[in-house]
Amino acid sequence: MESLKEIGRVESGFKEMADPFVMRKKESGIVLAKEYTEGLYRLSESRYIQVVYGFHLSKGYSLKGPVYSGEIKGVFASRSPHRPSPLGVTTVELLNIEGNRLVVKGLDAVDGSPVYDIKPHASVFDEAGTGDVDRQWAYTEPRSEMIKLVRGGDLKACLLLAGTLHGHFCPGLSSGIYASVEGMKRMSVHFSDGMEQMLAIIEINSCFADGIQAVTGCTFGNNSLIYRDIGKTAVTFAFRGSKKGIRITVKPDFYDVLSERYPEYSGLFQKVVRDRSGTEEDMTAFKIKGREASFGLLELPFDACFDCAEIEPEIPAYAPIVDSLTCSQCGERFMGSKAVERDSRILCRVCGGLEIPCLTGKGIDQD
């Protein structure tokens, strides 16, 4: 069998392998050997092209290993650069052609990578069943879209996606997103799969908490979001089995900076949220100005908004798995750990007459 022909080399700002989602945000060059220049005829008619290249720095491979979500998969079920045949295929945007040099964006190849082939991206061939492919990917990696955005450091796209959970854009949501993306980067973490390995410990129940949940995947429902009723806009990221944790808090003057930069938003917040006295026009303006402040906040340096410290966190035990019981009085099912015994009858806490702790906007309160 004839060996692969190297037709060119990659010019990239990356001298070694980095996060592919970061690499794809940068422009790269592909310089073809001059004898292949004629093969570029009319390639400029294609906005997107596919590049087949070699992982020339790859050394060895494993048949199984962790993928970017932290799961273990076989090499042929992953996009790992460590492969028996170290080849990569990436669809990139073609920005320009100058003689035998192509300028592209979206290529996750390091400087000097050999290029073996270039093809135009053709939707009739390459996008058949794309919807099914996307659904299948989401079926196995339900948080794949957010993971991609976090790894690429795309704060504004993370905010857009988090808005589907929160319902509107506001600086509280935005600050939770900023803290989460930065915290996970500093922890060099894999992402939460909802199995309680990664934990987010929050100290306030506010819009900030929704930003944490949306980005990290740590939620109340999967027992990976721990709530400490302190009232500080702060979050700690931790992993079971590790003594290292990262605690991030908003700076004391954060809201002063926000008011100075976005005075219209601050005034509307006072009227619409604090005083509950705004008109429909005020509510509309509040959402518009809130959106401006939310996305603008993400353009500020992280250190201008947050303090960050490495700590040794207190990690709670795994959530207990208990059987459900049936209340002898109301007949409804409930967690066995919440049972109340009265006169040899098993009751839920409501029928047992207990005060019920309730998490409201005030924090944990008694019903």
C-alpha positions in Angstrom: 0.0 0.0 0.0 1.3 3.5 -0.9 2.2 5.7 2.1 0.4 9.0 2.7 1.8 12.0 0.7 2.5 15.1 2.7 1.3 18.0 0.7 2.0 20.8 3.1 2.5 22.0 6.7 0.5 23.9 9.3 1.6 27.3 10.5 0.1 27.8 14.0 0.7 29.9 17.1 0.6 26.6 19.1 4.0 24.8 19.5 2.4 22.0 21.5 -1.1 20.5 21.8 -3.5 22.7 23.7 -7.3 22.6 24.4 -8.8 22.0 20.9 -11.6 24.4 21.6 -9.1 27.2 22.3 -7.1 26.3 19.3 -10.1 26.5 17.0 -10.7 30.1 17.9 -7.4 31.2 16.3 -6.4 31.7 12.7 -3.8 29.3 11.2 -1.9 29.0 7.9 -1.5 26.0 5.7 1.4 26.2 3.3 1.3 23.7 0.5 4.4 22.5 -1.4 4.5 24.6 -4.6 3.9 21.6 -6.8 0.4 21.2 -5.4 -0.6 24.8 -5.9 -2.7 24.2 -9.0 -4.8 21.8 -7.0 -6.3 24.8 -5.2 -8.0 26.0 -8.3 -11.6 27.2 -7.4 -11.2 26.1 -3.8 -11.9 29.8 -2.8 -15.5 29.1 -3.8 -15.9 27.0 -0.7 -16.3 28.8 2.6 -15.6 25.7 4.6 -13.0 23.0 3.9 -11.8 19.8 5.5 -8.2 19.3 6.4 -6.6 15.9 6.9 -3.4 16.3 8.9 -1.1 14.3 11.2 -0.6 14.4 14.9 3.2 14.4 14.5 3.9 15.0 18.2 1.7 12.2 19.3 3.7 9.4 21.1 1.9 6.0 21.5 -1.7 5.4 22.2 -4.0 3.6 24.6 -7.0 1.6 23.4 -9.1 3.1 26.3 -8.8 6.3 28.2 -10.6 9.5 29.4 -12.2 11.9 27.0 -12.8 15.6 27.7 -16.0 14.9 29.6 -14.0 12.6 32.0 -15.7 9.4 30.8 -13.6 6.4 29.7 -14.0 5.4 26.0 -12.2 3.4 23.4 -9.8 5.3 21.2 -12.1 4.8 18.2 -15.0 6.2 20.2 -13.0 9.4 20.9 -11.3 12.3 19.2 -8.0 11.7 21.0 -4.8 12.6 19.1 -3.1 9.5 20.5 -4.2 6.9 17.9 -2.8 3.8 16.1 -2.8 6.0 12.9 -2.3 9.5 14.2 -4.5 11.4 11.8 -6.8 14.3 12.4 -9.7 15.6 10.3 -11.1 19.1 11.0 -13.6 21.2 9.2 -12.4 24.8 9.1 -13.4 28.2 7.7 -11.4 29.3 4.7 -10.5 32.9 5.1 -8.1 33.5 2.2 -5.8 31.9 -0.3 -2.5 33.6 -1.2 -0.6 31.5 -3.8 0.2 28.3 -2.1 -0.8 29.5 1.4 -4.3 29.1 2.9 -5.5 31.2 5.9 -8.1 29.3 7.9 -9.9 29.5 11.2 -10.9 26.5 13.4 -7.9 24.2 12.9 -6.8 22.4 16.0 -3.3 21.5 14.7 0.0 22.5 16.2 2.7 24.3 14.3 4.5 22.1 11.8 1.8 19.4 11.6 2.0 17.6 8.2 -1.1 18.1 5.9 -2.1 15.1 3.8 -5.3 16.3 2.1 -7.7 19.2 1.7 -11.3 18.9 0.5 -14.2 21.3 0.2 -16.9 20.8 2.8 -20.0 19.6 0.9 -23.2 19.5 2.8 -24.8 16.9 0.6 -22.0 14.5 1.7 -21.0 15.8 5.1 -24.2 16.9 6.7 -26.5 14.0 5.8 -28.3 13.1 9.0 -26.6 15.9 10.9 -29.6 16.4 13.1 -29.5 12.7 14.0 -25.8 12.9 14.6 -26.2 15.9 17.0 -29.0 14.1 18.8 -26.9 11.0 19.2 -24.0 13.0 20.5 -26.3 14.7 23.0 -27.7 11.3 23.9 -24.2 10.1 25.0 -22.8 13.5 26.1 -25.8 15.5 27.3 -23.7 18.5 28.3 -21.5 18.5 25.2 -22.5 22.0 24.0 -21.8 23.7 27.3 -18.6 21.7 27.7 -17.4 22.9 24.3 -18.1 26.5 25.2 -16.4 26.4 28.6 -13.3 24.7 27.2 -13.1 27.4 24.5 -13.6 30.1 27.1 -16.6 31.5 25.2 -18.2 33.4 28.1 -20.8 35.1 26.1 -22.0 31.9 24.4 -22.2 30.3 27.9 -24.4 33.2 29.0 -26.7 32.8 26.0 -27.1 29.1 26.8 -27.6 29.7 30.5 -30.4 32.1 29.7 -32.5 29.1 28.6 -32.4 28.0 32.3 -32.6 31.4 34.0 -35.2 33.1 31.7 -33.5 36.4 31.4 -30.0 38.0 31.4 -28.7 39.8 34.5 -25.3 40.5 36.1 -26.0 37.9 38.8 -26.3 35.2 36.2 -23.4 36.5 34.3 -21.1 36.6 37.4 -22.0 33.0 38.2 -21.0 32.0 34.7 -17.7 34.0 34.9 -16.8 32.5 38.3 -17.6 28.9 37.1 -15.6 29.1 33.8 -12.6 30.6 35.6 -12.8 28.3 38.5 -13.0 25.2 36.4 -10.1 26.4 34.3 -8.0 26.9 37.4 -8.9 23.5 38.8 -8.1 21.9 35.4 -11.2 19.9 35.9 -13.2 17.3 34.1 -16.9 18.2 34.0 -19.7 17.1 36.3 -21.7 14.1 35.0 -24.1 14.5 37.9 -22.6 11.6 39.9 -21.4 13.7 42.8 -17.6 13.6 42.0 -17.4 17.3 41.3 -19.1 19.6 43.7 -20.1 23.2 43.6 -20.7 24.7 47.1 -22.6 27.9 46.9 -23.3 30.4 49.7 -26.3 32.3 48.3 -29.6 31.4 46.5 -29.7 34.1 43.8 -29.2 34.5 40.1 -25.5 33.7 40.7 -26.5 30.1 41.6 -28.2 29.6 38.3 -25.0 30.6 36.5 -23.1 28.0 38.6 -25.6 25.3 37.8 -25.8 26.0 34.1 -22.0 25.9 33.5 -20.9 23.2 35.9 -23.8 20.8 35.7 -23.8 20.7 39.5 -27.5 20.9 40.6 -29.7 20.2 43.5 -31.3 17.3 41.6 -28.0 15.4 41.1 -26.8 16.2 44.6 -23.6 17.9 43.3 -24.8 21.4 44.3 -24.3 22.0 48.0 -26.0 25.0 49.6 -24.6 26.8 52.6 -27.1 29.4 53.9 -24.5 32.2 54.4 -25.7 34.9 52.0 -22.3 35.6 50.4 -22.0 35.7 46.6 -19.4 32.9 46.6 -18.8 29.4 45.3 -16.3 26.7 46.1 -15.4 24.0 43.5 -14.2 20.7 44.9 -13.6 17.1 43.9 -14.0 14.0 46.1 -10.7 12.5 46.8 -8.8 15.8 46.5 -7.9 18.2 49.3 -7.7 21.1 46.8 -10.6 23.4 46.3 -11.0 26.8 44.7 -13.3 29.5 46.4 -14.3 32.4 44.3 -16.1 35.5 45.8 -17.2 38.7 44.2 -15.2 41.7 45.3 -16.7 44.0 48.0 -16.9 46.9 45.5 -18.4 44.7 42.7 -21.8 46.3 42.9 -20.3 49.8 43.1 -18.4 49.1 39.9 -21.6 47.8 38.3 -23.6 50.9 39.3 -20.9 53.2 38.0 -20.7 51.4 34.6 -24.4 50.8 34.2 -26.3 53.5 36.1 -29.5 53.0 34.1 -29.6 49.3 35.0 -29.0 50.1 38.7 -31.8 52.6 38.8 -34.2 50.2 37.1 -33.2 47.4 39.5 -34.1 49.6 42.4 -37.5 50.4 40.9 -38.5 47.0 39.4 -36.9 44.5 41.8 -36.4 46.2 45.1 -39.4 48.5 45.2 -41.7 46.3 43.0 -43.1 49.5 41.6 -42.1 49.5 38.0 -44.5 49.7 35.0 -44.5 47.4 32.1 -42.3 49.9 30.2 -39.9 49.8 33.2 -39.8 46.0 33.1 -39.0 46.0 29.4 -36.2 48.6 29.9 -34.9 46.7 32.9 -34.5 43.5 30.8 -32.7 45.5 28.0 -30.3 47.2 30.4 -29.8 44.0 32.3 -28.8 42.3 29.1 -26.3 45.1 28.3 -24.8 44.9 31.8 -24.7 41.1 31.8 -22.7 40.8 28.6 -20.6 43.9 29.4 -19.5 42.4 32.7 -17.9 39.5 30.9 -15.5 41.9 29.1 -14.0 43.0 32.4 -10.8 41.4 33.7 -11.6 38.5 36.1 -9.5 40.0 38.9 -11.5 43.3 38.6 -14.7 41.4 39.7 -13.6 38.4 41.8 -11.2 37.3 44.5 -10.0 33.7 44.2 -8.3 31.5 46.8 -7.2 27.9 47.1 -8.7 26.2 50.1 -9.2 22.8 51.7 -13.0 22.4 51.4 -15.3 20.5 53.7 -16.8 17.9 51.5 -20.1 16.2 52.7 -20.7 12.5 52.4 -22.5 11.1 49.3 -26.2 11.6 49.3 -27.8 8.6 51.0 -29.9 6.3 48.9 -33.0 5.3 50.9 -36.2 3.5 50.2 -39.5 5.3 49.8 -42.3 4.8 52.2 -46.1 5.5 52.1 -47.6 7.8 54.7 -50.2 6.1 56.7 -52.4 9.2 56.8 -52.2 11.0 53.4 -51.2 7.9 51.4 -48.4 9.7 49.5 -44.9 8.3 48.9 -41.9 10.0 50.5 -38.2 9.5 51.3 -37.8 7.0 54.1 -35.2 9.2 55.8 -37.9 11.8 56.4 -40.3 9.5 58.2 -42.0 10.4 61.5 -43.4 7.7 63.8 -46.6 8.5 65.7 -48.5 5.8 67.6 -46.8 3.0 65.6 -47.8 4.7 62.4 -45.3 5.9 59.7 -46.1 9.5 58.7 -44.6 12.1 56.4 -43.3 15.2 58.0 -46.4 17.2 57.1 -48.8 14.7 58.6 -46.5 14.3 61.5 -46.9 18.0 62.4 -43.2 19.0 62.0 -42.0 22.4 61.0 -40.7 22.1 57.4 -37.5 23.9 56.5 -38.1 25.8 53.3 -35.6 27.4 50.8 -37.1 30.6 49.6 -35.7 33.9 48.5 -34.8 34.6 52.1 -32.7 31.5 52.4 -33.6 28.4 54.5 -36.6 29.3 56.5 -39.2 27.5 58.5 -42.6 26.9 56.8 
